[in-house]
Amino acid sequence: MNLGNPVDNKEDIVAAFIPPISTTDTSIELGTMQFFYQNSYGPTGLYISESISLTYDHAITTTEDKIYELTRNKNGPVDQARCWINPDKPILEGIYDVPDDEGLMVRIDSWRSAYEDPAAPVVVTHYEVHRYIPGTLVDWELVGSVPGDGEDHKQFFAPTRRDTTVGGLYTSTFMIRACTADTLTYFDSDPITGYSIDNLPPADAEGLAVAYHYGSVDLSWTANPAPDIVHYNIYRGTDPGAPPVGLPPFAQATGTTWTDDLSGDPGTAYDYVYWVAAVDDAGQEGVWSVWGESAVTGLESDMPAAYALHGNVPNPFNPQTVLYYDLPAASRVSLVIYDISGAKVRVLRDNVQEPAGRREAVWDGRNDAGVRVSSGVYFCRMEAGAFRATERMMLVK
């Protein structure tokens, strides 16, 4: 293998075995050194002892285990070559999360062992990736193995024990072992610590169903099967064509149902539309569910085929009753209560735009002033487009 860039003397340094050097000078004079080198005019794998001058491209210290470019001066000509400060063990450069994956995986960048060469005194044949096991007697576990390929720079992919999530940082520690044919002879890198994250957002929320009631709206959806889902974000708006881009969620739910309590202003329940999105433990949000009339009160096949005003339940009633009515299409609806003389008592819906579906309205036995009315016969009049209908009710005390 040619690691050098010879200029004149026909020699390429394969690995320079350099002991610790305590200096920060960029140019130093070393005494007798031992080099493992390759000579294009003679046999390979020769050892020589000589006094030479080494000029480093930058300062080095005794604490660094890295690969340095150096200038070698011998017999006048100048060569460029790489030298390993600690040539036997792999030298780790960094650890990185693997992008665009479901997490639980990191990439470790490393320089090879200088002994990964057929002419080395001990030949490294392959590398093992070991992961630290905290709190155990074993300490390290084997999580991967790759053969030596002769390349200087290597990448290892290793599984982590857990992902870092919005709940906290969780790290994993690894080392790379350079192995030889002798199972008792190996060279371990220094450890390196990093973390993985889940980079892919959850799948789209599906099966959203919206059931409107007087004073509340019930939402339900299909559970996301991914094991890392922590909750669902719920968004509320008034325009189906304007999803809540950039807005915070209106509410959150850990299950697959949620009720919007509008009892303080029950008539507004029909004014809202909703979106639901799954959120995983990395804090990533999936695509919102698609709101539409098919999501209202069950499946589209359950939509009423015609306008209708059904009888109130219960009837007779005290103190309140529920009126049910059908809208085959989005319509403006009026619901008005009259007494037996024809006088207007209470307006439940005043030309309100409502989506298609089976609807309901509650009358609590009070007039528009909030006063309870006397017992007797009352009538509910419904108008929706060209549709007109009246139902008889009886209030008893």
C-alpha positions as CSV (number, residue, x, y, z in Angstrom):
1,M,0.0,0.0,0.0
2,N,1.3,3.4,-0.9
3,L,0.6,6.0,1.8
4,G,3.4,8.3,0.8
5,N,4.0,10.8,-2.0
6,P,7.6,10.3,-2.9
7,V,9.5,13.1,-4.7
8,D,12.9,11.7,-5.4
9,N,14.2,8.9,-3.2
10,K,11.8,6.1,-4.3
11,E,10.7,5.3,-0.8
12,D,7.2,5.4,0.7
13,I,6.6,5.3,4.4
14,V,3.9,2.9,5.2
15,A,3.7,3.6,8.9
16,A,5.9,5.6,11.2
17,F,6.0,4.2,14.8
18,I,6.5,7.4,16.8
19,P,6.7,7.4,20.6
20,P,4.9,10.2,22.6
21,I,6.4,13.6,21.8
22,S,6.1,16.3,24.5
23,T,6.3,19.5,22.5
24,T,4.1,22.0,20.7
25,D,6.8,23.0,18.2
26,T,5.9,22.6,14.5
27,S,9.4,21.4,13.7
28,I,11.4,19.1,15.8
29,E,14.6,17.0,15.5
30,L,14.2,13.4,16.5
31,G,16.9,11.0,17.3
32,T,17.0,7.4,16.2
33,M,13.6,6.3,15.0
34,Q,12.3,3.0,13.6
35,F,10.3,3.0,10.4
36,F,8.4,0.3,8.7
37,Y,8.8,1.3,5.0
38,Q,8.5,0.1,1.5
39,N,11.5,0.4,-0.9
40,S,10.8,0.2,-4.6
41,Y,14.3,-1.0,-5.2
42,G,14.5,-3.8,-2.7
43,P,12.5,-6.2,-0.7
44,T,9.4,-4.9,1.2
45,G,9.0,-4.9,4.9
46,L,12.5,-3.9,5.8
47,Y,13.3,-2.2,9.1
48,I,15.9,0.6,9.3
49,S,17.3,2.7,12.1
50,E,18.5,6.2,11.2
51,S,18.6,9.7,12.3
52,I,16.2,11.9,10.4
53,S,14.4,15.2,10.7
54,L,10.6,15.3,10.8
55,T,8.6,18.5,10.1
56,Y,5.0,18.3,11.1
57,D,2.1,20.2,9.4
58,H,0.9,21.3,12.8
59,A,1.6,21.0,16.5
60,I,1.1,17.7,18.3
61,T,0.8,16.8,22.0
62,T,1.1,13.7,24.1
63,T,-2.7,13.5,24.6
64,E,-3.6,13.2,20.9
65,D,-4.1,10.0,19.1
66,K,-4.4,11.1,15.5
67,I,-2.9,10.7,12.1
68,Y,-0.7,13.5,11.0
69,E,0.8,14.6,7.7
70,L,4.5,15.0,8.0
71,T,7.5,16.0,5.8
72,R,10.4,13.6,5.9
73,N,13.9,14.8,5.0
74,K,16.4,12.1,4.0
75,N,19.5,12.5,1.8
76,G,18.3,15.8,0.6
77,P,14.9,15.1,-1.2
78,V,11.6,15.7,0.6
79,D,8.8,13.1,0.9
80,Q,5.3,13.6,2.2
81,A,3.8,10.7,4.2
82,R,1.2,9.9,6.9
83,C,2.3,8.8,10.3
84,W,0.3,7.2,13.1
85,I,1.1,8.5,16.6
86,N,-0.3,5.2,18.0
87,P,-0.2,3.0,14.9
88,D,-1.7,-0.2,16.3
89,K,-5.2,0.9,17.4
90,P,-7.9,2.5,15.2
91,I,-8.2,6.2,15.7
92,L,-11.8,7.5,16.0
93,E,-12.6,10.8,14.4
94,G,-16.3,11.3,15.2
95,I,-19.7,9.7,15.8
96,Y,-22.8,10.9,14.0
97,D,-26.5,10.2,13.9
98,V,-27.5,8.4,10.7
99,P,-29.9,10.8,8.9
100,D,-33.3,9.9,7.4
101,D,-33.9,6.8,9.4
102,E,-36.1,5.5,12.2
103,G,-33.3,6.0,14.7
104,L,-31.3,3.6,16.8
105,M,-28.2,3.8,14.5
106,V,-25.0,5.9,14.5
107,R,-22.1,6.2,12.1
108,I,-18.5,6.1,13.5
109,D,-15.7,7.6,11.4
110,S,-12.2,6.1,12.0
111,W,-8.7,5.9,10.6
112,R,-7.5,2.3,10.2
113,S,-4.9,0.5,12.3
114,A,-1.4,0.8,10.7
115,Y,-1.2,-2.9,11.1
116,E,-3.8,-3.5,8.4
117,D,-1.1,-4.3,5.9
118,P,0.2,-7.7,4.7
119,A,3.8,-6.6,5.5
120,A,3.1,-5.4,9.1
121,P,4.7,-7.3,11.9
122,V,1.1,-8.2,13.1
123,V,-1.6,-8.1,10.5
124,V,-5.0,-6.8,11.3
125,T,-7.6,-8.8,9.4
126,H,-10.9,-7.3,10.5
127,Y,-12.6,-4.8,12.9
128,E,-15.2,-5.3,15.5
129,V,-17.6,-2.7,16.9
130,H,-18.2,-2.9,20.6
131,R,-20.9,-1.1,22.6
132,Y,-20.6,-0.3,26.3
133,I,-23.1,-1.8,28.6
134,P,-23.4,0.4,31.7
135,G,-23.9,-1.3,35.1
136,T,-22.9,-4.8,34.0
137,L,-19.8,-7.0,34.6
138,V,-19.5,-7.7,30.9
139,D,-18.8,-4.0,30.1
140,W,-18.8,-4.4,26.3
141,E,-20.9,-6.2,23.8
142,L,-20.1,-7.0,20.2
143,V,-22.6,-5.3,17.9
144,G,-20.9,-5.5,14.5
145,S,-17.9,-6.8,12.5
146,V,-16.4,-5.8,9.1
147,P,-13.4,-7.1,7.2
148,G,-10.3,-5.0,6.6
149,D,-10.5,-3.4,3.1
150,G,-7.1,-1.6,3.0
151,E,-8.7,1.9,3.0
152,D,-7.3,4.5,5.3
153,H,-10.6,6.0,6.3
154,K,-13.4,3.8,7.5
155,Q,-17.0,4.1,8.4
156,F,-18.8,1.8,10.9
157,F,-22.5,1.7,11.5
158,A,-23.6,0.7,15.0
159,P,-26.9,0.3,16.8
160,T,-27.6,2.4,19.9
161,R,-29.5,1.1,22.9
162,R,-32.0,4.0,22.8
163,D,-32.7,7.1,20.9
164,T,-32.4,10.6,22.3
165,T,-35.9,12.0,22.6
166,V,-37.7,15.2,23.7
167,G,-37.7,13.6,27.1
168,G,-33.9,13.7,27.4
169,L,-30.5,12.9,26.0
170,Y,-29.5,9.2,25.9
171,T,-26.0,8.4,24.7
172,S,-24.2,5.2,23.7
173,T,-20.5,4.6,24.0
174,F,-18.5,2.5,21.4
175,M,-15.0,1.4,20.6
176,I,-13.5,-0.2,17.5
177,R,-11.3,-3.3,18.0
178,A,-8.7,-4.1,15.3
179,C,-8.5,-7.9,15.3
180,T,-5.8,-10.2,14.1
181,A,-5.8,-13.9,13.2
182,D,-4.7,-14.6,16.8
183,T,-7.9,-14.0,18.9
184,L,-5.7,-13.0,21.9
185,T,-4.0,-10.2,19.9
186,Y,-6.1,-7.2,19.2
187,F,-5.9,-3.4,19.4
188,D,-8.8,-1.3,21.0
189,S,-9.5,2.3,20.0
190,D,-10.3,4.9,22.6
191,P,-14.0,5.0,23.4
192,I,-16.3,7.5,21.7
193,T,-19.8,8.6,22.8
194,G,-22.7,9.8,20.7
195,Y,-26.5,9.5,20.3
196,S,-29.1,8.6,17.7
197,I,-32.5,10.2,16.9
198,D,-35.5,9.2,14.9
199,N,-35.4,11.5,11.8
200,L,-38.6,10.3,10.1
201,P,-41.9,11.8,11.1
202,P,-44.8,9.5,11.9
203,A,-47.2,8.2,9.3
204,D,-50.3,10.3,8.4
205,A,-53.2,10.2,10.8
206,E,-56.0,8.2,9.4
207,G,-59.7,7.4,10.0
208,L,-60.7,10.8,11.5
209,A,-64.4,10.9,12.3
210,V,-66.1,14.1,13.7
211,A,-69.5,13.9,15.4
212,Y,-71.2,17.3,16.0
213,H,-73.5,17.8,19.0
214,Y,-75.2,20.8,20.5
215,G,-72.5,22.0,22.9
216,S,-69.7,19.5,22.0
217,V,-67.9,17.8,19.2
218,D,-66.5,14.2,19.4
219,L,-63.4,13.2,17.5
220,S,-62.1,9.8,16.9
221,W,-59.3,8.4,14.7
222,T,-57.3,5.2,14.0
223,A,-54.3,4.6,16.3
224,N,-50.9,4.9,14.7
225,P,-49.2,1.5,15.1
226,A,-45.7,2.9,15.5
227,P,-44.3,2.1,19.0
228,D,-42.8,5.6,19.5
229,I,-46.0,7.6,19.3
230,V,-46.5,9.6,22.5
231,H,-49.5,11.7,21.7
232,Y,-51.7,13.3,19.0
233,N,-51.9,17.0,18.3
234,I,-55.4,18.4,17.6
235,Y,-55.9,21.6,15.7
236,R,-59.2,23.5,15.4
237,G,-60.2,26.1,12.8
238,T,-63.1,27.6,11.0
239,D,-62.1,27.1,7.3
240,P,-61.6,23.5,6.0
241,G,-59.4,24.9,3.2
242,A,-57.0,26.6,5.6
243,P,-55.0,24.0,7.6
244,P,-53.2,25.4,10.7
245,V,-49.8,25.9,9.2
246,G,-47.4,27.3,11.8
247,L,-50.0,27.4,14.6
248,P,-49.7,25.6,17.9
249,P,-52.0,22.6,18.6
250,F,-55.4,23.5,20.2
251,A,-55.2,20.3,22.3
252,Q,-53.4,17.0,22.8
253,A,-54.6,13.5,23.4
254,T,-52.8,10.3,24.3
255,G,-55.6,8.1,23.1
256,T,-57.6,8.0,19.9
257,T,-60.7,10.0,21.0
258,W,-61.2,13.6,22.2
259,T,-64.2,15.8,22.9
260,D,-64.3,19.5,22.3
261,D,-66.4,20.8,25.2
262,L,-68.4,23.9,24.0
263,S,-71.0,23.9,26.7
264,G,-70.2,27.5,27.5
265,D,-71.3,28.5,24.0
266,P,-73.1,25.5,22.6
267,G,-74.3,27.1,19.4
268,T,-70.7,27.4,18.1
269,A,-70.1,23.7,18.0
270,Y,-71.1,23.6,14.3
271,D,-68.6,26.4,13.4
272,Y,-65.4,24.4,13.7
273,V,-63.3,22.0,11.6
274,Y,-60.5,19.8,13.0
275,W,-57.2,18.2,12.1
276,V,-55.3,15.5,13.9
277,A,-51.5,14.5,13.7
278,A,-49.5,11.9,15.5
279,V,-46.3,13.0,17.4
280,D,-43.4,10.6,18.2
281,D,-41.0,10.7,21.1
282,A,-38.5,12.7,19.0
283,G,-41.0,15.5,18.9
284,Q,-41.7,15.0,15.2
285,E,-45.2,15.5,13.9
286,G,-46.8,13.5,11.1
287,V,-49.0,14.9,8.4
288,W,-52.4,16.2,9.5
289,S,-55.5,14.1,8.9
290,V,-57.5,15.4,6.0
291,W,-60.7,17.0,7.2
292,G,-63.8,16.8,5.0
293,E,-67.5,16.2,4.9
294,S,-66.7,12.4,4.7
295,A,-65.2,12.7,8.2
296,V,-68.3,14.2,9.7
297,T,-70.4,11.9,11.9
298,G,-69.0,8.7,10.5
299,L,-68.6,7.5,7.0
300,E,-69.9,9.2,3.9
301,S,-72.3,6.3,3.3
302,D,-74.0,7.2,6.6
303,M,-75.0,10.7,5.4
304,P,-78.7,11.2,5.3
305,A,-80.3,11.2,1.8
306,A,-82.9,13.9,2.5
307,Y,-83.8,16.7,4.9
308,A,-85.8,15.6,7.9
309,L,-86.9,16.9,11.4
310,H,-87.3,13.9,13.7
311,G,-89.3,13.8,16.9
312,N,-87.7,15.1,20.1
313,V,-86.4,12.7,22.7
314,P,-87.8,12.4,25.3
315,N,-91.4,13.6,24.7
316,P,-93.0,14.5,27.0
317,F,-90.0,16.0,28.7
318,N,-88.8,17.8,31.8
319,P,-86.6,19.8,32.0
320,Q,-84.9,19.4,28.6
321,T,-85.2,17.5,25.3
322,V,-83.1,16.8,22.2
323,L,-84.3,17.5,18.7
324,Y,-82.8,15.5,15.8
325,Y,-82.6,16.6,12.2
326,D,-80.9,15.5,9.0
327,L,-79.0,17.6,6.4
328,P,-78.0,15.8,3.2
329,A,-75.8,18.8,2.3
330,A,-74.2,21.7,4.1
331,S,-77.0,24.2,4.7
332,R,-78.1,27.2,6.6
333,V,-80.5,26.1,9.3
334,S,-83.1,27.8,11.5
335,L,-84.8,26.1,14.5
336,V,-87.4,28.1,16.4
337,I,-89.7,27.1,19.3
338,Y,-93.3,28.4,19.4
339,D,-96.0,28.1,22.0
340,I,-99.5,26.9,21.2
341,S,-100.6,30.5,20.4
342,G,-97.9,30.9,17.8
343,A,-95.8,33.2,19.8
344,K,-92.0,32.8,19.4
345,V,-90.4,31.3,22.6
346,R,-86.8,30.3,21.8
347,V,-84.4,30.5,18.8
348,L,-82.2,27.4,18.8
349,R,-80.6,28.0,15.3
350,D,-80.7,31.4,13.6
351,N,-79.8,30.8,9.9
352,V,-76.6,29.0,11.0
353,Q,-74.4,27.4,8.4
354,E,-73.9,23.7,9.3
355,P,-72.1,20.8,7.5
356,A,-74.0,17.8,6.2
357,G,-74.9,15.0,8.5
358,R,-77.2,14.0,11.3
359,R,-77.6,16.9,13.7
360,E,-79.1,17.6,17.1
361,A,-80.2,20.5,19.2
362,V,-81.0,20.7,22.8
363,W,-83.9,22.8,24.3
364,D,-83.7,23.3,28.0
365,G,-87.3,24.5,28.5
366,R,-86.3,28.2,28.7
367,N,-87.2,31.1,26.5
368,D,-84.7,33.6,24.9
369,A,-84.6,35.5,28.2
370,G,-83.5,32.5,30.1
371,V,-86.7,32.0,32.0
372,R,-88.3,28.6,32.3
373,V,-91.6,28.4,30.5
374,S,-94.7,26.8,31.8
375,S,-95.8,23.3,31.0
376,G,-97.8,22.7,27.9
377,V,-97.6,22.0,24.1
378,Y,-94.9,23.6,22.0
379,F,-93.8,23.3,18.4
380,C,-90.4,23.3,16.8
381,R,-90.1,24.8,13.3
382,M,-87.1,23.9,11.1
383,E,-86.1,25.7,7.9
384,A,-83.1,24.6,5.7
385,G,-83.1,25.9,2.2
386,A,-86.5,25.1,0.7
387,F,-87.2,22.5,3.4
388,R,-89.8,23.2,6.1
389,A,-91.0,21.0,8.9
390,T,-92.7,21.2,12.3
391,E,-92.7,18.8,15.3
392,R,-95.0,18.9,18.3
393,M,-93.5,18.7,21.8
394,M,-95.0,18.5,25.4
395,L,-93.3,20.0,28.4
396,V,-94.6,18.6,31.7
397,K,-93.8,19.5,35.3
